[in-house]
Amino acid sequence: MEELINQLATQAPYLIIVGVILLSGFGAPIPEDLPIMLGGFLCGKNDPAASAYVMLPVLFISIVGADGIVFWLGRKYGHHVPKLPLLRRYLTEKRLQKTEASLNKHGGKFIFVARFLPGMRAPAFFTAGIFKLPYWKFLFFDGTAALLSVPIFFFLAFFLADHFEKAKAWAAEFQIFAIIAVVGGIALFIIIKIGFKKLLSRSGVYES
């Protein structure tokens, strides 16, 4: 992992991170939080190849830009795009129907919520394009959500970067406890995600 991070830092960190964001934006099974946190981590290590003053705008523009491309595809080509082999797996008819119902009911508010629901972003933004949601409304809700999510994950990784070496030493000394901590952290993250989804379902913003 550290070797991969060092290669990214010395070669083309911005280009690679933007590429991962674009893949995630199109529905690939890559958590969007991952490239954001990777960018924060690289900047937190004070590597000369990665600057927070550049990385943060690059992350924000790339994320909103990737979402905008998906929105534009829906607006321009409608139901023809999901038939393409590369997108058929992610823009399924079931997902499109689900997002259509939520979008009809909640409008732009659902765009804001969809940013925090992995697997629903691309179908939501694509469907918003099909239904000709105004550009300004899409950019407002999506951009507002990105203004919240990007800095949170970026600075979380940024400030944790200083403690990476200490964490490595601790993990080497207490391997079993490190494994338990990682597994527990992942489990807690999943539980919070599921709870957040159920809360949104009950409130009617997201229909599961």
DATAWO-V701288 format. One record per residue. N is the residue number from 1. RES is the residue in one small letter. BURIAL is 1 if it has 9 or more other ideal C-beta (glycine too) atoms within 8 Angstrom, else 0. Layout:
<<N/RES/BURIAL> <N/RES/BURIAL>>
This chain:
<<1/m/0> <2/e/0> <3/e/0> <4/l/0> <5/i/1> <6/n/0> <7/q/0> <8/l/1> <9/a/1> <10/t/0> <11/q/0> <12/a/0> <13/p/1> <14/y/1> <15/l/0> <16/i/1> <17/i/1> <18/v/1> <19/g/0> <20/v/1> <21/i/1> <22/l/1> <23/l/1> <24/s/1> <25/g/1> <26/f/1> <27/g/1> <28/a/0> <29/p/0> <30/i/1> <31/p/0> <32/e/1> <33/d/0> <34/l/1> <35/p/1> <36/i/1> <37/m/1> <38/l/1> <39/g/1> <40/g/1> <41/f/1> <42/l/1> <43/c/1> <44/g/1> <45/k/1> <46/n/0> <47/d/1> <48/p/0> <49/a/0> <50/a/1> <51/s/0> <52/a/1> <53/y/0> <54/v/1> <55/m/1> <56/l/1> <57/p/0> <58/v/1> <59/l/1> <60/f/1> <61/i/0> <62/s/1> <63/i/1> <64/v/1> <65/g/0> <66/a/1> <67/d/1> <68/g/1> <69/i/1> <70/v/1> <71/f/1> <72/w/1> <73/l/1> <74/g/1> <75/r/1> <76/k/0> <77/y/0> <78/g/0> <79/h/0> <80/h/0> <81/v/1> <82/p/1> <83/k/0> <84/l/0> <85/p/0> <86/l/0> <87/l/1> <88/r/1> <89/r/0> <90/y/1> <91/l/1> <92/t/1> <93/e/0> <94/k/0> <95/r/1> <96/l/1> <97/q/0> <98/k/1> <99/t/1> <100/e/1> <101/a/1> <102/s/1> <103/l/1> <104/n/0> <105/k/1> <106/h/1> <107/g/1> <108/g/1> <109/k/1> <110/f/1> <111/i/1> <112/f/1> <113/v/1> <114/a/1> <115/r/1> <116/f/0> <117/l/1> <118/p/0> <119/g/0> <120/m/1> <121/r/1> <122/a/1> <123/p/1> <124/a/1> <125/f/1> <126/f/1> <127/t/1> <128/a/1> <129/g/1> <130/i/1> <131/f/1> <132/k/0> <133/l/1> <134/p/0> <135/y/0> <136/w/0> <137/k/1> <138/f/1> <139/l/1> <140/f/1> <141/f/1> <142/d/1> <143/g/1> <144/t/1> <145/a/1> <146/a/1> <147/l/1> <148/l/0> <149/s/1> <150/v/1> <151/p/1> <152/i/0> <153/f/1> <154/f/1> <155/f/1> <156/l/1> <157/a/1> <158/f/1> <159/f/0> <160/l/1> <161/a/1> <162/d/0> <163/h/0> <164/f/1> <165/e/0> <166/k/0> <167/a/0> <168/k/1> <169/a/0> <170/w/1> <171/a/1> <172/a/0> <173/e/0> <174/f/0> <175/q/0> <176/i/0> <177/f/0> <178/a/1> <179/i/0> <180/i/0> <181/a/0> <182/v/0> <183/v/0> <184/g/0> <185/g/0> <186/i/0> <187/a/0> <188/l/0> <189/f/0> <190/i/0> <191/i/0> <192/i/0> <193/k/1> <194/i/0> <195/g/0> <196/f/1> <197/k/1> <198/k/0> <199/l/0> <200/l/1> <201/s/1> <202/r/0> <203/s/0> <204/g/0> <205/v/1> <206/y/1> <207/e/0> <208/s/0>>
